Amino acid sequence: MRVLNFGSLNVDYVYQVDHMAREGETQRAAGREAFPGGKGLNQSVAAARAGVQVCHAGLIGDDGQMLLDVCRENGIDTRFIRAIDGPGGHTIIQIDKNAQNSILLYPGSNGALTEDFVDEVLSHFGRGDTLLLQNEVNLLPYIIDRAHEKGLTIVLNPSPINETLASCDLSKVSVFFINEIEGGAISGAHDPEKILDHMLKTYPDARTVLTLGGAGSCFCDAHSRIHQAAFPVSAVDTTAAGDTFTGYCVYGMLKGLAWAETLELAARAAALSVTRKGAVPSIPYLEEVLNFT
């Protein structure tokens, strides 16, 4: 089984701040660093470092060589990463003194996908393959529809939540990875159990993983519900924790691990990631995760 990640590739500009900037406020940042990132790239790297063979598809801009290099360094298939003229995707990330983050996303090249490019990429994949998606690229409804027609198993992290999702046929998704904000937007509920109730009622054939930050994570399908506690660590940067969690869950799915085992492995990986700065640089390798206690 092959994994295709049709996802974003960003340069993350990370600023260390005392607190998140408020409306009308000018605040001096204590530091600034640039890292490779983007939910798509982060999840590809996490899955690859866990041991999954990943093919990444997407577009980079004039500043994207670093992103291409990162993919190659991590053994990610880059044949469907294309460069176009103009700026690539990037983010402005504030990290406060409590290691929490606030992210401003500019799509750049991530918003320039064409239907012809999508069709070209998907022509190389079919039934038995897995498609990993996030909502940081354009044409998400088209990608979902075409992938479903070809019989791919669709895994979706619907982040960021915006109007695009209303145009997506989410009944074609096999596995959802959502956090409390995304779950609340989709379900209209705030209680985790009610979010899971809604997902199960609305998408009875899908599996849902709900991440709850420091409260851990939950899984549900038509047969079971599982809760996994978070591992306590001293966090310095939570930027790629959710993406790390998702990438390691994809590994567990492909390995055929029980969901309880998969969630525990992913929780360990996410805990390790928040002890390090940056997005891609924070993502641990499988050996590190297995040795983490």
Phi and psi in degrees as a GROMACS rama.xvg file:
@    title "Ramachandran Plot"
@    xaxis  label "Phi"
@    yaxis  label "Psi"
@TYPE xy
-102.077  152.631  ARG-2
-114.658  122.102  VAL-3
-107.549  123.809  LEU-4
-107.841  107.958  ASN-5
-92.7328  90.7504  PHE-6
-146.61  175.016  GLY-7
-73.4022  153.495  SER-8
-134.263  116.271  LEU-9
-126.606  156.154  ASN-10
-98.2613  124.356  VAL-11
-97.6363  120.399  ASP-12
-99.5368  111.138  TYR-13
-106.407  126.758  VAL-14
-116.264  129.933  TYR-15
-86.5588  121.972  GLN-16
-131.361  161.489  VAL-17
-70.3999  -42.5083  ASP-18
-152.536  164.334  HIS-19
-64.1517  134.648  MET-20
-61.0164  134.062  ALA-21
-96.9212  166.111  ARG-22
-55.467  127.081  GLU-23
79.76  0.0864359  GLY-24
-94.0233  140.302  GLU-25
-110.318  126.323  THR-26
-131.428  136.359  GLN-27
-80.6275  129.435  ARG-28
-83.8905  142.623  ALA-29
-81.0358  -16.4651  ALA-30
-170.32  159.34  GLY-31
-142.197  131.95  ARG-32
-138.396  155.274  GLU-33
-117.186  131.143  ALA-34
-133.309  152.438  PHE-35
-70.2427  142.374  PRO-36
-167.372  -147.607  GLY-37
98.847  136.762  GLY-38
-57.132  -38.9381  LYS-39
-62.1702  -52.6125  GLY-40
-62.241  -44.0879  LEU-41
-56.5442  -45.4669  ASN-42
-70.2306  -34.6486  GLN-43
-63.9429  -44.9851  SER-44
-64.8073  -42.7961  VAL-45
-60.757  -46.128  ALA-46
-64.0435  -41.6664  ALA-47
-65.175  -41.4505  ALA-48
-69.6993  -21.5802  ARG-49
-79.2057  -19.4083  ALA-50
118.777  10.025  GLY-51
-86.6641  140.453  VAL-52
-83.1896  113.024  GLN-53
-117.129  136.068  VAL-54
-109.904  124.145  CYS-55
-104.707  134.43  HIS-56
-119.665  134.769  ALA-57
170.754  -176.664  GLY-58
-121.855  139.083  LEU-59
-117.71  158.455  ILE-60
-103.664  -158.328  GLY-61
-62.2171  -24.7951  ASP-62
-102.161  22.0575  ASP-63
-96.7671  2.45171  GLY-64
-59.8159  -38.1232  GLN-65
-58.5036  -37.4405  MET-66
-71.1796  -39.8137  LEU-67
-64.0202  -41.7557  LEU-68
-61.122  -42.1477  ASP-69
-61.4183  -43.3831  VAL-70
-58.6473  -47.5049  CYS-71
-65.8497  -38.5283  ARG-72
-63.3466  -25.7104  GLU-73
-101.591  11.8164  ASN-74
73.372  22.1722  GLY-75
-86.7545  133.905  ILE-76
-68.2122  120.621  ASP-77
-109.39  14.015  THR-78
-64.5487  -20.3415  ARG-79
-109.416  24.0204  PHE-80
-101.213  118.58  ILE-81
-116.211  147.219  ARG-82
-99.8914  136.542  ALA-83
-126.513  162.187  ILE-84
-71.3305  146.384  ASP-85
106.808  -179.629  GLY-86
-73.7788  144.851  PRO-87
-85.2373  179.112  GLY-88
-69.72  142.969  GLY-89
-152.373  162.884  HIS-90
-128.626  153.707  THR-91
-111.489  115.061  ILE-92
-116.213  125.287  ILE-93
-97.04  130.197  GLN-94
-115.196  117.978  ILE-95
-89.9558  -179.39  ASP-96
-66.3906  -13.1689  LYS-97
-100.2  10.7871  ASN-98
69.5068  15.4487  ALA-99
-86.7707  156.618  GLN-100
-125.497  156.864  ASN-101
-134.344  130.807  SER-102
-125.273  129.72  ILE-103
-108.831  121.546  LEU-104
-109.397  129.037  LEU-105
-111.643  119.081  TYR-106
-63.7719  -41.909  PRO-107
52.8652  -131.636  GLY-108
-62.7433  -23.061  SER-109
-63.8901  -19.02  ASN-110
-98.4269  15.1765  GLY-111
-113.456  16.3228  ALA-112
-61.356  147.171  LEU-113
-116.991  157.06  THR-114
-62.3821  -35.2711  GLU-115
-62.705  -40.9852  ASP-116
-66.5578  -43.1267  PHE-117
-59.0311  -46.2514  VAL-118
-62.6695  -39.8429  ASP-119
-61.7109  -45.9647  GLU-120
-64.4514  -49.8754  VAL-121
-67.6411  -18.2072  LEU-122
-64.5466  -16.5321  SER-123
-95.5368  1.8344  HIS-124
-132.079  159.317  PHE-125
-163.35  -158.489  GLY-126
-54.7431  134.402  ARG-127
98.8767  -17.78  GLY-128
-91.0122  158.421  ASP-129
-113.083  133.773  THR-130
-109.491  123.308  LEU-131
-104.027  126.572  LEU-132
-130.785  152.376  LEU-133
-132.435  178.633  GLN-134
-106.555  39.2785  ASN-135
-108.313  8.40718  GLU-136
-124.406  158.718  VAL-137
-80.0426  173.152  ASN-138
64.9588  24.9415  LEU-139
-57.2644  -45.1022  LEU-140
-59.3836  -40.1975  PRO-141
-65.7331  -43.7301  TYR-142
-61.2161  -45.0243  ILE-143
-60.9766  -46.4642  ILE-144
-62.6407  -46.3738  ASP-145
-68.2657  -39.7638  ARG-146
-65.368  -39.614  ALA-147
-64.5755  -40.3368  HIS-148
-58.9307  -33.4607  GLU-149
-88.5505  -2.13461  LYS-150
85.2642  15.5243  GLY-151
-72.8794  149.439  LEU-152
-81.483  121.001  THR-153
-101.34  123.802  ILE-154
-113.847  123.68  VAL-155
-125.589  130.23  LEU-156
-108.814  99.2533  ASN-157
-79.177  57.153  PRO-158
-123.141  134.314  SER-159
-79.9269  151.972  PRO-160
-71.4405  123.001  ILE-161
-155.306  -172.316  ASN-162
-66.0358  -18.3899  GLU-163
-57.8952  -37.6173  THR-164
-62.8765  -28.2037  LEU-165
-65.48  -21.0014  ALA-166
-93.5297  -3.17778  SER-167
-92.4049  139.644  CYS-168
-86.3332  89.6608  ASP-169
-72.4479  -9.78765  LEU-170
-67.8878  -13.9365  SER-171
-87.6477  -3.0345  LYS-172
-86.5039  134.999  VAL-173
-92.5537  -34.5455  SER-174
-138.338  128.461  VAL-175
-106.25  136.335  PHE-176
-116.848  111.811  PHE-177
-132.607  152.967  ILE-178
-103.163  -176.271  ASN-179
-62.2258  -37.8613  GLU-180
-66.2738  -47.7562  ILE-181
-65.9963  -41.9747  GLU-182
-61.9599  -39.6388  GLY-183
-66.0238  -40.0155  GLY-184
-66.6551  -37.904  ALA-185
-74.8836  -39.5975  ILE-186
-99.611  -22.8661  SER-187
78.6685  6.72981  GLY-188
-110.944  163.256  ALA-189
-118.129  -30.3331  HIS-190
-71.1402  130.151  ASP-191
-54.3436  -40.4835  PRO-192
-65.2773  -37.1649  GLU-193
-71.1221  -33.7794  LYS-194
-61.1856  -46.2104  ILE-195
-65.6299  -38.2829  LEU-196
-57.1088  -45.1708  ASP-197
-64.163  -46.0343  HIS-198
-60.9329  -41.4514  MET-199
-69.275  -38.3438  LEU-200
-70.2197  -40.5773  LYS-201
-80.7606  -36.0591  THR-202
-127.778  70.3038  TYR-203
-63.9262  -21.0132  PRO-204
-93.203  -3.62758  ASP-205
-97.2948  162.813  ALA-206
-108.46  144.107  ARG-207
-126.769  131.672  THR-208
-112.886  122.66  VAL-209
-113.089  117.411  LEU-210
-92.9522  141.413  THR-211
-126.288  26.1055  LEU-212
61.2434  -128.498  GLY-213
-66.2937  -13.937  GLY-214
-88.7809  2.46872  ALA-215
95.8289  -139.708  GLY-216
-152.388  163.049  SER-217
-133.915  152.864  CYS-218
-130.417  142.993  PHE-219
-146.85  147.073  CYS-220
-143.434  -167.119  ASP-221
-68.109  -11.8562  ALA-222
-114.079  -21.6011  HIS-223
-158.28  163.121  SER-224
-131.837  139.076  ARG-225
-133.399  140  ILE-226
-117.446  135.232  HIS-227
-121.442  124.226  GLN-228
-73.6694  153.628  ALA-229
-79.2577  152.013  ALA-230
-89.5773  125.382  PHE-231
-70.6336  127.424  PRO-232
-144.621  168.86  VAL-233
-91.7182  105.739  SER-234
-81.6672  141.915  ALA-235
-119.015  -21.2714  VAL-236
-165.211  117.182  ASP-237
-96.4117  10.5434  THR-238
-52.2211  -50.4014  THR-239
-106.68  16.9241  ALA-240
-61.034  -46.7957  ALA-241
-64.8906  -37.8493  GLY-242
-69.1414  -37.9008  ASP-243
-61.5879  -45.69  THR-244
-57.2382  -46.8097  PHE-245
-62.8675  -46.5883  THR-246
-59.0053  -40.3944  GLY-247
-74.4167  -29.4322  TYR-248
-65.9328  -39.3875  CYS-249
-59.8419  -42.1505  VAL-250
-57.604  -49.1489  TYR-251
-60.7752  -40.0663  GLY-252
-60.7094  -47.0794  MET-253
-69.9761  -29.451  LEU-254
-79.0655  -10.2889  LYS-255
76.8303  23.734  GLY-256
-70.8732  152.861  LEU-257
-62.9142  150.682  ALA-258
-64.0365  -32.5301  TRP-259
-61.9524  -42.8239  ALA-260
-68.3882  -39.1881  GLU-261
-62.6603  -45.8458  THR-262
-64.2677  -38.5394  LEU-263
-65.7015  -43.8453  GLU-264
-60.9188  -45.2306  LEU-265
-65.3389  -37.1589  ALA-266
-64.7783  -39.1213  ALA-267
-63.5787  -43.7993  ARG-268
-63.4327  -44.1172  ALA-269
-64.2465  -39.6142  ALA-270
-61.5543  -42.9114  ALA-271
-63.1379  -39.8363  LEU-272
-63.8659  -34.7083  SER-273
-77.1495  -6.05945  VAL-274
-88.4781  3.03641  THR-275
-130.172  154.151  ARG-276
-83.1486  153.978  LYS-277
86.5463  173.24  GLY-278
-90.7522  -82.5698  ALA-279
-55.3793  -43.4863  VAL-280
-62.1808  -19.4393  PRO-281
-86.5697  -12.8433  SER-282
-77.033  123.935  ILE-283
-81.8779  162.184  PRO-284
-89.7186  158.384  TYR-285
-55.1598  -43.0644  LEU-286
-59.4338  -40.2524  GLU-287
-63.158  -41.2167  GLU-288
-66.2362  -43.2017  VAL-289
-65.1671  -27.7705  LEU-290
-91.3969  -4.15353  ASN-291
-78.2256  132.367  PHE-292
